[in-house]
Amino acid sequence: MEISSFNLINMDDYRLPSLPTVNSQQNFAEVLQRASAARSAEEARPGQSPIDKEDKLYQLCLELETFLVKNLLNGMRKTVQKSGLIDESFAGKMYEDMLYDEYAKEYTKSANFGLAEQAYRQLRGY
């Protein structure tokens, strides 16, 4: 296969947004304020509507994301050696499963994976 048969892509289309620069005269608060304004402008892009986080559909999308994160954590948990901290009885296994349920909920709330937002936008037709 010749190299000329490949479609070349323009890497300028895939550039990351530029980060704010810090001069010696600027303080951290100014840089943080500029970054926040840039993020707000990016979130208000045309064609994308804001997400209603109180909507029942969004809550269900969050549950879907939590379920997927829980399955990911279960897969990773199987690769870790047991230390004996949690016993291997029925109650110990149930406690460990409930612990990982809570881990998944916290990761979904704080890590901002974005799967729930994407699913919400897809289901709303945005």
C-alpha positions in Angstrom: 0.0 0.0 0.0 1.4 3.4 -1.0 1.6 6.2 1.5 -0.2 8.4 -1.0 -3.4 6.3 -0.5 -3.8 7.4 3.1 -6.0 10.4 3.8 -3.9 12.9 5.7 -5.6 14.9 8.5 -5.0 18.5 9.4 -3.8 18.6 13.0 -4.9 22.2 13.3 -8.4 20.9 13.5 -7.5 18.9 16.7 -5.7 21.5 18.7 -6.3 21.8 22.4 -7.6 25.1 23.7 -4.8 27.4 24.8 -4.1 27.7 28.5 -4.0 31.1 30.1 -0.5 32.6 30.4 0.8 34.0 33.6 2.8 37.2 33.7 4.8 38.2 36.7 2.4 41.1 37.3 -0.7 38.9 37.4 -1.9 37.1 40.4 -3.5 33.7 40.7 -7.0 35.1 41.1 -6.9 37.0 37.8 -5.7 33.8 36.0 -8.5 31.8 37.7 -11.1 34.3 36.7 -10.0 34.3 33.0 -10.0 30.5 33.0 -13.5 30.5 34.5 -14.7 33.0 31.9 -13.2 30.9 29.1 -14.9 27.8 30.4 -18.3 29.6 30.7 -17.9 30.8 27.1 -17.1 27.2 26.0 -20.1 25.8 27.8 -22.4 28.3 26.1 -21.5 27.2 22.6 -24.2 27.6 20.0 -26.0 24.4 19.3 -25.7 23.1 22.8 -28.3 23.8 25.4 -27.6 23.8 29.1 -28.3 20.7 31.1 -31.2 20.7 33.6 -29.6 18.7 36.5 -32.9 18.5 38.3 -34.6 16.7 35.3 -35.6 13.1 35.9 -34.0 12.1 32.7 -30.7 13.6 33.8 -30.9 11.7 37.1 -31.4 8.5 35.2 -28.4 9.3 33.0 -26.4 9.7 36.2 -27.6 6.3 37.4 -26.4 4.8 34.1 -23.0 6.4 34.5 -22.8 5.2 38.1 -23.7 1.6 36.9 -21.0 1.7 34.2 -18.4 3.1 36.7 -19.4 0.4 39.2 -18.8 -2.3 36.6 -15.4 -0.8 35.8 -14.5 -0.8 39.5 -15.6 -4.4 39.8 -13.3 -5.4 37.0 -10.4 -3.6 38.6 -11.3 -5.0 42.1 -10.8 -8.5 40.7 -7.2 -7.8 39.9 -6.3 -6.7 43.5 -5.0 -9.2 46.0 -7.0 -9.7 49.1 -5.4 -8.4 52.3 -7.7 -9.9 54.8 -8.9 -6.5 56.0 -12.5 -7.5 54.9 -13.4 -11.1 55.7 -14.6 -13.4 52.9 -17.9 -14.3 54.6 -21.3 -13.4 53.0 -21.5 -10.3 55.2 -18.0 -9.2 54.2 -18.6 -9.6 50.5 -21.9 -7.7 50.9 -20.1 -4.9 52.7 -17.4 -4.7 50.1 -20.0 -4.6 47.3 -21.9 -1.8 49.1 -18.6 0.1 49.6 -17.8 -0.1 45.9 -21.4 1.1 45.1 -20.6 4.2 47.2 -17.3 4.7 45.5 -19.0 4.6 42.1 -21.6 7.2 43.2 -18.9 9.5 44.6 -16.7 9.1 41.4 -19.7 9.9 39.2 -20.5 13.0 41.2 -17.0 14.4 41.5 -14.9 13.1 38.6 -17.1 14.7 35.9 -16.7 11.8 33.3 -19.3 13.4 31.1 -21.1 10.3 30.1 -24.3 11.4 31.8 -24.2 14.7 30.0 -23.6 13.1 26.6 -26.4 10.6 27.2 -28.8 13.4 28.3 -28.0 15.5 25.2 -28.4 12.5 23.0 -31.8 11.5 24.5 -33.0 15.1 24.4 -32.0 15.4 20.8 -29.5 18.3 21.2 
